Amino acid sequence: MKHAGATVKTPLYAVPEGARKPLRVVMVGPAEIPGWLRAFHDLAAGYDWIELRTVVVPETVIPQVRDVPADVRAVVALEHAMLGDNSTLAPVPMPSVPGHADAMPDASLSLRVSALSPDLILLLGPRESATALAALAPLGCWRVDANLVDARYAGLSLLAPMLQGEHTTQMALMLKQAAGTPIDLTVSWGRTRPSSFMKQREDAFLKLPGLLLRALHRLAGGYVSVVPHSVATLDLRSQLPMGRAVGLRVLVLLLQAGLRRITGKRRDGSIGWTLVLRLNGTPLDPQAPVMGSHVLLRAEKGWWADPFVITVQGRRLVYVEEMINPKRNVANIACVELTEGGARRLGVALDEPGHLSFPQVFAWQEHWYMTVESSYDRRVSLYRATHFPLGWERVRDLVTGRVCVDPTLHHHEGRWYLFTNVAENRNSTSDELFLFVADSLEGEFSPHPASPIVCDVRRARMAGRLFRHQGRLIRPAQDCGPGYGNAVVFNEVLELGPTTYRERQLSRLGPQLARPVGGCHTYNVDGGVEVLDVFGRRPTGPAYLKIFDGPRSQPERSIDPAVDNKVEQLASAVLQKTGDRAQPGAPPR
């Protein structure tokens, strides 16, 4: 068994194609900088394609946002008093790089920076310094705008989605040059936090380290064209106009949110996940998805979610995340067999100390494999069956040191692709979909050059295995904009290769059931069986499958398909010699 070290972080970004040397970036600023810039420094330290150096100018002052209306200042002050400072903007020491300490503390700023031979300079300081510094770097000087670093009033444009009732908020880094149109560097859409500006800003600014790293990754790859030795401003793209009385309207939102918390009803035991099953019918059309006639299945204790169905020689097995006690937030992986008129829980397939979910089970080269979400342990691991369907062993860690959710493997044209959502900097796991590629299932998975391939909370998070429908490759995703697991979105994969990825959204599948159901987040299909999980109170109307007690009455056997085939061939040969007619064996395990 090969396990990577727990401290090793799998890289998320490939070395930019055509990059002949690392991009050397020098960050110039005061002794203390906003927390998100320190996080950016820590992210960049893990890559060979970028070299980040720092120069401290003690007398420098962080830029401040000007002309903030009095009512907005009052509301922000109220939230600061209630919640404290945002960690992403709280001042922390400017980092230094071991072995590259500033050796000329008494020299001029230009000499100190020039000695580091920068390709690009990031400046947290006055405009007066920018022109002189830009002359020292071929890619110029990017001055970080106050809208990104002011501890009190940064990110005020993020109020707009709150006031307009939008489910999603755009975080877009842009580069404003002295001449020409602004350049969009990187964009990500996340969920709006309508009840608090500071929480809204914290969620958004947790993305900034990754967004800036991606912007520099594009720059290093030659995808961003800048005027040599010029001064530009790094800023957020402006949102739609907010109108008048912004502070008062935000205050109303805060009061409404507080009232909802006071009067909100506590969840009762009937709220949870229910499985929706369509058996032996025509699979839905991802272009216009409708579940149609169905039956329901729900665990007798706790709930089952994240269902993955496989059909094996007539047997229909559903692997699920099994939450016995929702208050503990610990789940295992269980296996349920669909039988005539009901279902039977065969038992626990995988149980580890933390929370397990999203069990993708598949056959490859006469063995059964499984991946699960184990973000609690910062890894994505591959398991192989030792005694199918309930016996599994961990054989390799595919991704390590990363908080990954809903990992999904797909084999395409001789390569393996791993889709998974990653939180780079404690940010949401629903916003960015990363892609890794390997030449073999147990091989080394490397970051795909196009990764992250989707940066949108409305369709980034995986919602099941990829599947084909009428020749088209479909990637099911979650819409987590209104809330986690709000709906399933079907996307057609237009191009999937070792260096390219393209897709387009086809449709959106809501829960389509009784009113108590509020969302759905995993869809899978195999052998004419479709399964979808829905969240909410127990749906009424459609029939529920009866759950039979205990495992199958017939003995479980086999380790993998290869063993089954050999056993069946041997048994058939023996029976033929004795003149008996061979009976069909049980399906491969």
Secondary structure, 3 states (H helix, E strand, C coil): CECCCCCCCCCCCCCCCCCCCCEEEEEEECCEEEHHHHHHHHHHCCCCCEEEEEEECCCCCCCCCCCCCHHHHHHHHHHHHHHCCCCCCCEEECCCCCCCCCCCCCCCHHHHHHCCCCCEEEECCCHHHHHHHHCCCCCCEEEECHHHHCCCCCCHHHHHHHHCCCCEEEEEEEEEECCCCCEEEEEEEEECCCCCHHHHHHHHHCCHHHHHHHHHHHHHCCCCCCCCCCEEEEEECCCCCCCCCHHHHHHHHHHHHHHHHHHCCCCCCCCEEEEEEEECCCCCCCCCCCCCCCEEECCCCCEEEEEEEEEECCEEEEEEEEECCCCCCCCEEEEEEEECCEEEEEEEEECCCCCCEEEEEEEECCEEEEEEEEHHHCEEEEEEEEECCCEEEEEEEEEECCEEEEEEEEEECCEEEEEEEEECCCCCCCCEEEEEEECCCCCCCEECCCCCCEEECCCCCECCCCEEECCEEEEEEEECCCCCCCEEEEEEEEEECCCCEEEEEEEEECCCCCCCEEEEEEEEEECCEEEEEEEECCCCCCCECEEECCCCCCCCCCCCHHHHHHHHHHHHHHHHHCCCCCCCCCCCC
